[in-house]
Amino acid sequence: MSQGLEIQDLCNTAGDSRIQNVVQNFQKLFGQPCDVLARAPGRVNVIGEHVDYSGGSVLPIAVGQDCIVALRMDSSLYSMQLRSTRPQEFTPLECSIDPQQPINTSQHTWGNYVLAAYKGVHEHMASAGSGKPSVMGLQVLVDGNVPEGAGLSSSSALVVASMLSLLTAYGALASMTKSDVAKLASRSERHVGTEGGGMDQAVSLMAHPGCALHVRFDQPQMQVEPVQLPPNVCFAVCHSLVEAQKAQGAVTKFNMRVAECRLAAKVLQHLLQGQGVKVHASVSVLGHVVPMLGAAFGDSYAAMHEGVRGLLHAHAYSADEVAALCGGVPLEDLLLAAQSPNLVKAVQLTASAAKAGEWQSAPCLQLQQRALHFFSECQRVFDFKSACQQAGTKLEDLGALLTASHRSCADLYECSCPELEEVVEAAIAAGAKGARLTGKCSNNTATAKME
């Protein structure tokens, strides 16, 4: 295939002393040279927070920090030996090579992300009709300098780098595009328990130097477009020192937001149907409701935003109320529990904490607020992109969009924290044109636009 990926796209070892150190350490640890080595960068999301998994669009940039994975296959081994160049921080692990093994999400280890990639590659090759890859032992060495728990997507970088090395070792990479790998990595990462979107994996694989990447999930197929940033812009990434342990806190934090957005989409679908609006396709995420809202209120996100405000009430919904509005369909079916069991679990745990023993009747689902954030944030992404493409754009205008995004994340999506609010305020007081939180589980990193 002319668009097939080559490992050299992400692994140019010439003159890279760090990669050479990884190669040498691999030989020292395992007594044999590695078969393949891959690297994948972390990312910062400029704008478009918490909308990728709901069918919105985002504008991230890749960072210089990355994850490197060196790998060797060995038919004489019956396990997967996982090692890190920082063994004091990341304990050596030995795992089963059974691709059907479930990942124990209750015990969060760094190896879970390598296992997620391993399971995903085996699932892909089996479903692609190319036959199941041989199950044999693996020796893996990981080196990374993306700060963990800092909102720079170190976990997705590890999944992507692991997947690239595995696909190369199995001879499957050349028949895939970067988009193919990004989608596979996104699906695979859900094995660790978070029901995320595809932004992190897409920008890790398809970023362009000096550009943000406009990634659209509101189309039947993911679309990407590099967006040249103004030459006088500098982004400062500031850590609040509050770490986000993504997999550990996924049930009550990240997955709960995903569930609320999906339930908001279902409720909006049924309310609009009740008003005679035609359903154009099956609805599972907020992006699928856009044509219906457009028909009812107008095609702009601003018009849809106001339409949503009128359709959904501001106080919290219970699971029982959502089911009643959706024709009596139970929560498990609305959230497609067979494919996304983590979402149902998130709602049950959150609701049980609010009302012990009667989780279905506990009002804990903030549907209006999550939907309002989605539609306003999608508009800000397009406004930011448009401003970057226009001559004479004022940095103050771009900064105002960042700050507005932060306020929406903090007030409507409730994914900030006091320490992060302090960082954002300090950045603006110091002269930043705008500042906002960033990161999949947030609560950790602020991005400030500087002149």
C-alpha positions in Angstrom: 0.0 0.0 0.0 1.4 3.4 -0.9 0.1 4.9 2.3 1.5 2.1 4.5 3.4 3.0 7.6 7.1 2.4 7.9 8.8 2.1 11.3 11.3 4.7 10.2 8.6 7.3 10.4 8.9 7.3 14.1 12.2 5.6 14.7 15.2 7.4 13.2 18.1 6.2 15.3 20.9 8.1 13.5 22.7 10.4 15.9 20.3 9.8 18.7 22.3 9.0 21.8 19.2 8.2 23.9 18.0 5.5 21.4 21.5 4.1 21.3 21.5 3.9 25.1 18.2 2.0 24.9 19.7 -0.4 22.4 22.7 -1.0 24.6 20.7 -1.4 27.7 18.5 -4.0 25.9 21.5 -6.0 25.0 22.8 -5.8 28.5 19.5 -6.8 30.1 18.5 -9.7 27.8 21.8 -10.8 26.3 20.5 -10.4 22.8 19.9 -7.3 20.5 16.3 -6.0 20.1 14.5 -6.9 16.9 12.6 -3.6 16.6 12.4 -0.2 18.3 9.7 2.4 18.1 9.0 5.8 19.6 5.9 7.9 20.1 5.6 11.4 21.5 3.3 12.8 24.2 1.0 15.7 23.5 -0.6 18.9 24.7 -4.1 19.7 23.7 -4.3 23.4 22.7 -8.1 23.5 22.7 -11.0 21.0 22.4 -11.0 19.4 25.9 -13.1 16.3 26.6 -14.9 16.3 23.2 -13.1 13.6 21.2 -14.9 10.7 22.8 -18.2 12.5 22.1 -17.7 13.0 18.4 -16.2 16.5 18.5 -13.0 18.0 17.1 -9.7 18.9 18.8 -6.5 20.8 18.2 -3.6 19.2 19.9 0.2 19.5 19.4 2.9 16.8 20.0 5.6 17.5 22.5 9.3 16.7 22.3 9.1 14.2 25.1 8.4 10.6 24.0 8.2 7.0 24.8 10.6 4.4 23.3 9.9 0.7 23.2 12.5 -1.9 22.2 11.3 -5.4 21.6 12.5 -8.9 20.8 10.5 -12.1 20.0 11.8 -15.4 21.4 10.1 -18.7 20.7 11.9 -20.3 23.6 10.1 -18.1 26.1 6.6 -18.6 27.5 6.1 -15.2 29.0 6.4 -11.5 28.3 9.3 -9.9 30.2 8.7 -6.2 30.7 11.6 -3.9 31.8 12.1 -0.2 32.2 15.2 1.9 32.0 14.0 3.3 35.4 13.6 0.0 37.4 13.4 1.9 40.7 10.2 3.6 39.6 8.8 1.0 37.3 9.1 -2.5 38.7 10.2 -5.3 36.3 7.2 -7.4 35.3 6.6 -10.9 33.9 3.2 -11.5 32.2 1.4 -14.3 30.4 1.6 -14.2 26.6 -2.1 -15.4 26.3 -3.7 -12.6 24.2 -7.1 -13.6 25.7 -6.0 -12.7 29.2 -8.1 -10.0 30.9 -6.2 -7.0 32.2 -6.6 -6.6 36.0 -7.7 -2.9 36.0 -8.0 -3.0 39.8 -4.2 -3.3 40.0 -2.8 -0.4 38.1 0.7 -1.1 36.7 2.7 0.4 33.9 2.7 -3.0 32.2 -1.1 -2.8 31.6 -0.5 -0.3 28.8 1.9 -2.7 27.0 -0.6 -5.5 27.5 -3.4 -3.4 26.1 -1.4 -2.9 22.9 -0.5 -6.6 22.8 -4.2 -7.6 23.1 -5.2 -5.0 20.5 -2.7 -6.2 17.9 -3.8 -9.8 18.3 -7.5 -8.8 18.0 -6.7 -6.7 14.9 -4.8 -9.5 13.1 -7.5 -12.1 13.9 -10.3 -9.8 12.6 -8.3 -8.6 9.6 -8.3 -12.1 8.2 -4.5 -12.3 8.1 -4.4 -15.0 10.7 -3.5 -15.0 14.3 0.1 -14.1 15.0 2.3 -16.7 16.6 2.1 -16.6 20.3 5.7 -16.5 21.6 7.7 -15.0 24.3 8.6 -11.3 24.2 11.3 -9.2 25.8 10.4 -5.5 26.1 12.4 -2.5 27.3 10.6 0.8 27.8 12.3 4.2 28.1 10.2 7.4 28.5 10.6 11.0 29.4 7.0 12.2 29.2 6.1 13.1 32.7 3.6 10.6 34.2 0.3 11.9 35.5 0.9 15.4 34.1 -1.7 15.6 31.4 0.8 15.0 28.5 -0.5 11.5 27.7 2.4 9.4 28.7 0.1 6.3 28.8 -1.1 6.8 25.2 2.5 7.3 24.1 3.4 4.0 25.7 0.5 2.2 24.0 1.3 3.7 20.6 5.0 2.9 20.8 4.3 -0.7 22.1 1.8 -1.2 19.2 4.2 0.1 16.6 6.9 -2.3 17.8 4.5 -5.3 18.0 3.0 -4.6 14.5 6.4 -4.4 13.1 7.6 -7.6 14.8 4.5 -9.4 13.4 5.0 -8.0 9.9 1.6 -6.2 10.0 2.6 -2.5 10.0 3.3 -2.1 6.3 -0.3 -2.7 5.3 -1.6 -0.1 7.7 -1.9 3.7 7.6 -1.2 6.0 10.5 -5.0 6.5 10.9 -5.4 2.7 11.1 -2.9 2.5 13.9 -4.3 5.5 15.7 -7.8 3.9 15.8 -6.5 0.5 16.8 -4.4 2.1 19.6 -7.4 4.1 20.8 -9.6 0.9 21.0 -6.8 -1.1 22.6 -6.2 1.5 25.4 -9.8 0.9 26.6 -8.6 -2.5 27.9 -7.0 -0.6 30.9 -10.4 0.7 31.9 -10.7 4.2 30.5 -13.3 4.8 27.7 -11.4 7.6 26.0 -11.5 9.0 22.5 -8.8 9.0 19.8 -7.1 12.4 20.1 -4.0 11.3 22.0 -3.1 8.4 19.6 -3.9 10.5 16.5 -1.6 13.3 17.3 1.2 11.0 18.5 1.2 9.3 15.1 0.3 12.2 12.8 1.6 15.4 14.2 3.4 17.9 12.0 6.4 20.1 13.1 5.3 23.7 14.0 1.6 22.9 13.6 -1.3 21.9 15.7 -3.3 19.0 14.3 -7.1 19.5 13.8 -8.6 16.1 14.4 -12.2 15.7 13.6 -14.3 12.9 15.0 -17.6 14.4 13.8 -17.2 12.6 10.4 -17.8 9.0 9.5 -14.0 8.6 9.3 -11.5 10.5 11.4 -10.1 13.5 9.5 -6.8 15.3 10.3 -5.5 18.6 9.0 -2.3 20.4 10.1 -2.9 24.0 11.3 0.0 26.4 11.2 0.3 28.3 14.4 1.1 32.0 14.5 4.9 32.4 14.5 4.9 34.6 17.6 3.1 32.1 19.8 4.7 30.1 22.6 2.9 27.6 24.8 4.1 27.2 28.4 2.9 23.9 30.0 2.7 24.2 33.8 2.2 21.3 36.2 0.0 22.0 39.2 1.8 19.1 41.0 -1.6 17.3 41.4 -1.1 14.1 39.6 -3.9 12.4 37.7 -3.7 8.6 38.2 -5.8 7.9 35.1 -6.6 4.3 35.5 -6.9 4.4 39.3 -9.5 7.3 39.2 -11.2 6.3 35.9 -14.4 4.9 37.4 -15.5 7.9 39.4 -14.0 10.7 37.2 -13.2 10.2 33.6 -15.6 7.4 32.7 -18.4 9.2 34.6 -18.1 12.1 32.2 -18.1 9.9 29.2 -21.3 8.2 30.5 -23.0 11.5 31.2 -22.2 12.7 27.6 -23.6 9.5 26.1 -26.7 9.6 28.2 -27.2 13.3 27.2 -27.0 12.3 23.6 -29.7 9.6 24.1 -32.0 11.9 26.0 -31.6 14.7 23.4 -32.4 12.1 20.6 -35.7 11.1 22.3 -36.7 14.7 23.1 -36.1 15.8 19.5 -37.9 12.8 18.1 -40.8 13.7 20.3 -40.8 17.1 18.6 -41.0 15.5 15.2 -37.3 15.9 14.3 -36.1 13.1 12.0 -33.3 10.8 13.2 -30.6 10.5 10.5 -28.6 7.7 12.0 -28.1 5.7 15.2 -27.2 7.9 18.1 -24.6 7.0 20.7 -22.5 10.2 21.2 -23.3 13.9 21.2 -21.8 14.4 17.8 -24.5 12.1 16.4 -27.2 14.6 17.6 -25.7 17.5 15.6 -27.9 17.0 12.5 -31.0 16.8 14.6 -30.2 19.9 16.6 -29.2 21.6 13.4 -32.6 20.8 11.9 -34.4 22.1 15.0 -32.3 25.2 15.9 -29.9 26.1 13.2 -26.5 24.8 12.0 -24.2 26.7 14.2 -22.8 25.3 17.4 -24.0 28.4 19.2 -27.6 27.8 18.1 -27.3 24.2 19.1 -25.9 25.2 22.5 -29.0 27.4 23.2 -31.3 24.6 22.0 -29.7 22.2 24.4 -30.1 24.6 27.2 -33.9 24.6 26.6 -34.2 20.9 26.1 -32.3 19.6 29.2 -33.0 20.8 32.7 -30.1 22.1 34.9 -30.6 19.9 37.9 -29.2 16.4 38.0 -30.9 13.4 36.4 -31.2 10.0 37.9 -30.8 6.7 36.0 -34.6 6.1 36.4 -35.4 9.5 34.9 -33.1 9.0 31.9 -34.6 5.5 31.3 -38.1 7.0 31.4 -37.2 9.7 28.9 -35.7 7.1 26.6 -38.8 5.0 26.3 -38.1 2.7 29.3 -34.7 1.5 28.0 -32.5 0.6 30.9 -29.2 2.4 31.6 -27.2 -0.7 30.7 -28.7 -0.8 27.2 -28.4 3.0 26.7 -24.7 2.8 27.5 -24.1 -0.3 25.4 -22.9 -2.2 28.4 -21.6 -5.2 26.4 -19.1 -2.9 24.7 -18.5 -0.4 27.5 -19.0 -2.0 30.9 -16.8 0.6 32.6 -19.4 3.3 31.9 -22.2 1.5 33.7 -19.9 0.7 36.6 -18.9 4.4 36.8 -22.6 5.5 37.1 -23.4 2.8 39.6 -20.5 3.7 41.9 -21.1 7.4 41.7 -24.9 7.1 42.3 -24.4 4.6 45.1 -22.1 7.0 46.9 -24.9 9.6 46.7 -27.7 7.2 47.7 -26.7 3.9 49.2 -28.7 0.9 48.0 -30.8 2.8 45.5 -28.4 4.0 42.8 -31.1 4.1 40.1 -33.0 6.9 41.8 -30.0 9.0 42.8 -29.8 12.3 40.9 -26.1 12.4 39.9 -26.1 12.8 36.1 -25.4 16.4 35.1 -26.5 16.0 31.5 -27.2 19.7 30.6 -23.8 20.9 31.9 -21.8 18.2 30.0 -23.7 18.8 26.8 -23.4 22.6 27.0 -19.6 22.2 27.4 -19.5 19.9 24.4 -21.2 22.3 22.0 -19.5 25.4 23.2 -16.0 23.8 23.2 -16.6 22.5 19.6 -17.3 26.0 18.5 -14.1 27.3 20.2 -12.0 24.7 18.3 -13.3 26.0 15.0 -12.9 29.6 16.1 -9.3 29.0 17.1 -8.5 27.2 13.9 -10.1 30.0 11.8 -8.2 32.6 13.7 -4.9 30.8 13.1 -5.6 30.8 9.4 -6.3 34.5 9.2 -3.7 37.2 8.7 -3.4 39.7 11.5 -5.1 37.6 14.2 -4.5 39.1 17.6 -3.0 36.9 20.2 -5.5 38.3 22.7 -8.3 36.8 20.7 -6.7 33.3 20.7 -5.9 33.7 24.4 -9.5 34.6 25.2 -10.7 31.3 23.6 -8.3 29.3 25.8 -9.5 31.1 28.9 -13.2 30.5 27.9 -12.4 26.8 27.4 -10.9 26.7 30.9 -14.0 28.3 32.5 -16.2 25.8 30.7 -14.1 22.8 31.8 -14.1 24.1 35.4 -17.7 25.2 35.7 -19.7 22.9 33.3 -17.4 19.8 33.1 -16.1 20.1 36.7 -12.7 18.7 35.9 -10.5 21.4 37.5 -9.1 21.6 41.1 -8.0 24.5 43.4 -4.3 24.1 42.6 -5.0 24.3 38.9 -7.2 27.3 39.3 -4.3 29.0 41.0 -1.9 28.1 38.2 -4.2 29.5 35.6 -4.7 32.7 37.5 -1.0 33.1 38.1 -0.3 32.6 34.3 -2.7 35.3 33.3 -1.4 37.6 36.0 2.1 37.1 34.7 1.1 38.2 31.2 -0.1 35.1 29.4 -2.8 36.0 26.8 -4.9 33.0 28.0 -4.6 29.8 30.0 -6.5 26.6 30.4 -6.3 23.1 31.9 -5.4 20.3 29.7 -5.1 16.5 30.0 -7.4 13.5 29.8 -8.2 13.4 33.5 -7.3 17.0 34.0 -6.6 18.3 37.6 -2.9 18.6 36.8 -1.6 20.7 33.9 -2.3 24.2 32.6 -1.4 25.5 29.1 -0.7 29.2 28.8 -0.4 31.1 25.6 2.6 33.5 25.7 3.8 36.1 23.3 
